[in-house]
Every structure is written in structure tokens, then in C-alpha cells.
Amino acid sequence: MSDRNYDAIILGAGPAGLSAALGLGHVKRTALVLSNSTYRNEGIETMHDVLGYDGAHPVSYKGSCENRLKSMGSVLTSEMAKLSGFGGSIRRVFKASRSN
């Protein structure tokens, strides 16, 4: 991953992270969604309390969100092994780095 500035960095590509990414994409903000391939809801057959997706399979929700994010173009998703560093400054500029 090369150096790039984003309006937001979202940790996790579950329903909350993807919802945040979609919201930012709708208002033309840039965001980076960092996730690993471990899903807390693995083995769950249906989702509940996710607007528009009640009763849907989590994989279909994730796929639908990823397709919408790709069409927006302002939000990138990246799988990561581990977030190795996160720092900030008084100017509210943060730097995230990852290890492979």
C-alpha cells in the first residue's frame, strides 16, 4: 500500500465498517477500509437489524456493499495481516502502517 491521504480510515469490514464506508462514499469523502479475513459472524446464516438486509446472508451483504463501494471510487478496501502502527499529531493527521 503506497502513501496516500484519506478522510477516514475504517478498521473492520463488518456491517458497521461497511456502513460507515458507504456513508462516507455517498458524501464524496475518501476512506480506507482495513480488514482481515477473519469474520466474527462466520457460520451465521442470516443477519438481523441491518437496514435493508434483515434476514440476508452476511456474504451477500458484504458483496453488495463492496460492489457499491467500487462504483463510488472514493473508498478503497484492503486486506491486512496486522496493523503495525498508528500515530497522530496535533493537526489531526494520522498515519497508519501495516506489516505483511
C-alpha positions, 0 to 999 in steps of 0.5 A: 500500500503506497502513501496516500491521504484519506478522510477516514480510515475504517478498521473492520469490514463488518456491517458497521465498517461497511456502513460507515464506508458507504456513508462516507462514499455517498458524501464524496469523502475518501476512506480506507477500509482495513480488514482481515479475513477473519469474520466474527459472524462466520457460520451465521446464516442470516443477519438481523437489524441491518437496514435493508438486509434483515434476514440476508446472508452476511456474504451477500451483504458484504458483496453488495456493499463492496460492489457499491463501494467500487462504483463510488471510487472514493473508498478503497478496501484492503486486506491486512495481516496486522496493523503495525502502527498508528500515530497522530499529531496535533493537526489531526493527521494520522498515519497508519502502517501495516506489516505483511 
